[in-house]
Amino acid sequence: MNKQENIEEMDMLNIGMVGHIDHGKTTLLAKITGKFADTHSEELKRGITIKLGYADIILEKAGKKKYISFVDCPGHEMLMATMLSGAALIDAAILVIAANEGIKPQTQEHLVALQAKKVSKILIVQNKIDLITKEQAIKNYNNIKEFVKGTIAENSPIIPVSAQQNINIEKIKDYLMDIEIPKRDLESKPIFLIARSFDINRPGTKISNLHGGVIAGILKRGILKIGDEIEIKPGLIEKQANQTVYKTIKTKITSIYRGNYQIKEATPGGSLAFETELDNLLTKADSLSGTVASTINSLPELSNNLKLKYSLFPEVLGIQEKIKVENLKSNENIMLSVNTTTTVGMIRKIKENEVEFSLRIPIVPLKGDSIGIARNISGHWRLIGFGEIL
């Protein structure tokens, strides 16, 4: 535990790093925080962010400190579902656009995903300005202004940056310090969205020194404390008489970490890790990612049906050619991004702007939650709209 800082007294923010693959998000994040968020060997080997990465930093300005937790969202087109999961966890976003490459289909897709998840505070970073001329930088800046016209990012600031050369990194930090902290709901029953789960024990650890399984993610609302008994849904998958049954997992929180800082009580804002009494076999290799946790008997029942109020985009995002988004059809299979998980739903009923799905994998339905809607187009799931759980 770091004794130097009392982070429980600090304002907290979750910031998403979004944008096209190879536009420099992870490098920029490393320059801001001093940490690389790519922690999976496969990611380091391939040089792209596959799973949601996390890093954090304490910033200070005019004697005021702020604890900022970053979610590094994947930029690759195949990983939009993971990016949407990240968008469910953030208060504000940094949209990274490489000045030497400009706006790509995934840049557009990510901006609309932020809009779908109602993330309205966006900083645009015009990265890699060291690779182009002043004239090219001005032209790229004007292209960005045109690109965001009419979107939630229309009035967002644009900061020219070179992550590699450490240019204007301080300006980004200043912007982050000036963001107003959203009002947190401390009164409702807790909702903890699990984005990662893992085993922190090294091979060969003595049984007496073993730690329980760890779940990590974001507390959407409420408060969770050390010693709280919690339940995790959907939980364990069991086969019973040729049927798949989901069994709620129950456990106790034994310690809480926000980054490297140990805390006694978790409130919304910033990424969190809870050590539990769970067997590590249940938490290793992200086996609980996409689940939801709360205090015992606080979560709604699992549902194989979902009713949404929805709206569709005029065009398919993430591709070069312009393709009109066709209306939803009965019996069509649609991928739904729900908080930190995805499921496929078959459309059972449509009327005006409401749709009902029969789900392949059940979800914990939280009324009012924003849902990403994707359609399989030429073998790729493409974001075509968003909805709200009714």
N, C-alpha and C positions, 0 to 999 in steps of 0.2 A: 504493500500500500504506500502511496506517495503522501508523506506527511506535510509536504510543503504547501499544498493547496486544499482549501475546503470547498470542493466543487458543489456540494449540496446547497450552498448559498448562492451559487451563480445562476445567471440567466443561461438558458440552453437553447440551441438551435440545431435542427437537422438540415443539412444542405446536400442536395443531390448533384452529382457531377454527371452531366448527360452530353450526348453529341455523337457524331459519326465515329466509327472505328478509325484508329490511327490519327485522330486530330489532336491527341496529346493530353487527354483527360487525366490519365494516371500519373504522367510526369508532372503535370501542373499541380495535382494533389500532393505529390511528394515534395514539391517546392514550397507549398503553403504549410504543410504539416511536418515535413521532415520524415514522413513514413510512406513506404510503398504499400498500396492496398492489395496488390496482387500477391496473395499468399499461397495459392495453390500451385504445386509444381507444374501441372499441366498448363496453367496460365503463363507462368514464367517461361516455359518452354516454347509456347506458341506466341507469346508477346501480346495477348489480348486478354481482356477481362471477361471471364466466363460467368462467374458467380458474382453476387453483390459483394464488393469489398468495403472495408470500413477503416477509417482513420479518424483521429480527433486531435484537437489542439485547443489550448487556452489562449485567447487573444486579449490584449489589453490596450485601451485607448483612454487618455485623460483620466487615469486612475480607476477606470471601470473595466472589469473583467467579464468575459463571456466564454462559456464552454461550447465549442462547436464540433459537432459530430458529422462526418461526411459519409455519404453512401455513394460509392463509385459504381455507376450503372453501366452494364455492357453496352457497347455501341454497335455490335455486329447485328446485321438484319435478322439472323436466325434467332437472336436472343431477345427479341422485343418483349416476350412474356416476362423475362427476368427484369427488363428495364421498367416495365409497368409495375412489377412488384416493388421495385425501388421507389417509384413515384408515389406509392401508397404510404411510404414512410417519411416523406420529407415536408419541411415547412417552406423551403425556397430552393431554387436551383441555379446552378451555373451551367449555361449552355455554351459548350466549347465549339468554335468554328475555326478551322485552320485557314489562315489568310491565303496560303499558297494553293489551296484546293477549293475553297469556297463552300457554298451550300450544296449538300448532297441529299439524296432521297431520305436517308436515315436522320439527317438533321431536321428535316420537315416532320418526319414521323415522330421524333422525340418531342418536338415542340407541341405537336397535337396531343401526344400522350400526356404531357404536363397539363394541357388544357382539359383533357378528359378527367384527370385526377384533381382538377381544381387547384393546381399549384400556380399562383399568379405572381409571386415575387421571383423574378428571373433576372440574373445578371448575364449578359452576353460577353464572352471572352473571345476576342479576335486574336487567336494564337498564331505562333510561328511567323511573326512580323519580321523577324531577322532574315527570313528566306526570300523576301520580296522587296521591290523598290517602293519608294514613297508613293508614286503614282498608282502602283498596283494596290497598295494598302488603302488609298482613298477610294479607288474603284470598288474594292471588296467591301469597304465600310458602307458605301452607298447601296451595294447589292443587299447587304444585311438589313439596312433600313427598309428597303423595298420588301424584303422577304417577311419581315415581322409586321408590316402594315396590316391593320385589321385583326391582329391576333392579341392574345393576352400579353405578349411581349412588346407591343407597339411602342410603349414609352420606356422600355427597359434601357438602362445604361449599357453602352458598349465600350469595353476597355481593351485597347490594343496591348498585347502581351507577347513576350517570348519566354516561355517556361524554361527553355534550355539556357538562355542567357540571363535569367533572373530579372527581366525587365517588367516593371509595373506589378510585381507580386504584392507589394505593399498597398497598392491601390485596391486590389481585390480584398485584402484584409480590412481596409478602411470601410469598404462597402458592407462587408459582413458585420462589422461592429455597429453600423448604422441601421441594420434591419431591425424593425420592431418585433418583439417577441409575441407570437400569437397567444391569445388567452387559452390557458390549459384547463381542461375539465378534471378537477380533483375530486368531485363529489360522486360521479357515477361509478358503477361497478367496473373494476379494471378490465381492460381489453389489451392483451399483449400479443402482438403479431410476431410470430416466430419466423425469422428469415434464415437462420442458420442453427445447426445443432452439432455438437462435437464431443469428443473424448479428449480431455486435456492431460491424461496420464501418459507418461513415457513408458515404452516397453520395459518390462523388468521391474516396475515399481512394486515395492513391498505392499502386501494387502493392507497393512495398518496405515499406509500413507496414501491410499487410493482416494481420488476425488470422485464425486458423483457426476453424472452426465450434465452437460451445460447446454442451455438453450439461449439464443441471442436474437435480438430484434428490437422492436420499438413498442413502448407503452403508449397506446393511443389515448387512453383516458384512465382516470382512477389512480390509486396508489397501491403498490405492492411492497411488502416488508419481509425482512428475514424472519423465518418461522411460519410464514403464511402457507397454508395448505392450498394447493392449486390443482386444477384439472386441465387437461390438454385434449382438445378435439380437432379433427376426427379421431385421433389416437391410433391404436393398434389395429391392423387389419387381420381378421381371423376368418378362416373358412369353416362354415357350419352347414352341413347337408347341402353341399354344392352352392352355397350362398356366401357372398362376401359380407362380413359383419364388422362394423367399426366399434372398437371397445375404448371408451374414454380412459385416459391415463391419469392417475392421481399421484401426486408427490408433494414434497415440501421444499421450500426455498431455504438453502443453507448459507448462501452468501450472494452478494450482488456486486457487480462491477460495472462502472461506467468508464470504458477505456481501461486504463491501468489503475484507476482509482476505486478502492473498495468503499461502498456506501451501505448504510443500514436500511434506507428507504428509497424506493424508486418512484419518481414522478414522471409525467410525460415530457418528452423532449430529449433528444440525444439517444444514441444506440446503447443498449444495455445487454449484459450477460448475466444470467442467473445460474449459479451452481445449484443442483438439486440432489435429492436422494435417489434419483433414477439410476438403474444399471446402465453403464456406458454403452452396452450393446444397443440400447434403445435410441441413443443420441448420436452415435458416431456417423461420420460421412453425411451429415445434413439429413439424416433420415426423418427428422421431425420438422424440416423446413416446410412452410406452407400451412402449418397448423396454428391454432389460436389457443391461448391460455388465459385463465381467470381464476378467481377464488371459487371454491366448490359450490356447485349449483347456481352459478351466475351466468353461464353461457346459454344461448338458445339451443334448442334441440337441432341435431343435424337434419339437413333437408336435401332430398333428391330432386326437389322442385324449386324453381326460382322464378319470381315475377319481377320484371323490370319496367321502368319508364325509360325509353331510349331515344337517341337521335343518331342519325348516320351522317358521315361526312359526304360532301358532294363527289369527291374523287378518292380513289385508292391511294394510300400513302406508301412511301418506301420504294417506289419503282419509278423509272425514268419516264415511261410512256403514261399518257393520261387515260385512265380507265374510270368510267362512271361507276359509283357504288350503286348496285341494284338493291331493290328492297329485300328485306328478309322474307324467306319463304317457309311455309309449313314443312315440317320433317327435315329441314336443313340442319346440319351439324355446325355449330359455332363454338369457337374457343372463347372462354370467358376468363378474364384476369380479375380475380377476387382477392384483394389485399395481397398477401404474399404467396398466393397459390393460383394455379390455373385448373380449369376443368373444361370438359366438352359437354355442351348441352344440345339436345335436339329440340327444335322449336315445336311446341304443341299447339300454341294458340297465338294469334296476332290480332290486335285491333288498334287502329290509329297509332299512337306512340307507346303502346304497351305490348309486351311480349312475355310469354310463359315458356319456360324450358323444363325438360326432363333431363336431369344431370347424370353423367356417367360416373363421376366421383362426387359424393355429397359434400356440402359446404356448411360452415357455420354462418347462417344468414344474419347479417347485422344491418338493420333497417337504415336506409339513407346512404349506405356505402356506395362509392363510385366504382363502376365496373367497366373494364375495357372489353370491347367486342371485336373479335377478329374472325376473318373468313379465310378458308383455304383457297388461295388463288395460284394456280400453276405450281402446286406443291409447296407453297409458302403460306404461313399464317400471316395475314396482313390486317393491320388495325383499320377497321371501317367505321367505327363509331364508339359511343360509350353510353352507359345507362346508370340508373340509380335503383337500388333494391327497394321494392315497395313492401 
